[in-house]
Amino acid sequence: MPYPKLSGEEITQRGRELYENSIRSQVETAQNIGKIISINVETGEYEIGDDLIITSRKLQAKQADAPIWAGRIGFNAVYAVGGTLIRTAS
C-alpha cells in the first residue's frame, strides 16, 4: 500500500477550497442537493452520487492512490451522528 502523499488536514483544506472556489457553483443544483460529492484533490475530478463508497471508488478506478475529500452537496457534513445536518446557504 502506498504511503499517503498528503495529510488528512491537507486533503480537507484542498477539498474544501476546490469545492468552494470552483466546483460548488456547478454542482449545487436542486437535483444534486443532498447527494454525495467525492473530489480527487490532486486533479479536481469529482463524482456525484448517492453513496460515498461508490463515488470514491469511481475516482480510485482512475487513480488508485487518489487523495479524496467528500461532502454532501448543500450541507455542512456528509453524515450527522447524534444531531442533524445543517443546510448551507447557496
HELIX and SHEET records of a PDB file:
HELIX    1   1 GLY A    8  LEU A   18  1                                  11    
HELIX    2   2 TYR A   19  ILE A   23  3                                   5    
HELIX    3   3 ARG A   24  VAL A   27  1                                   4    
HELIX    4   4 LEU A   52  LYS A   62  1                                  11    
SHEET    1   A 3 TYR A  46  GLY A  49  0                                        
SHEET    2   A 3 ILE A  36  ASN A  40 -1                                        
SHEET    3   A 3 ILE A  68  ARG A  72 -1                                        
END                                                                             
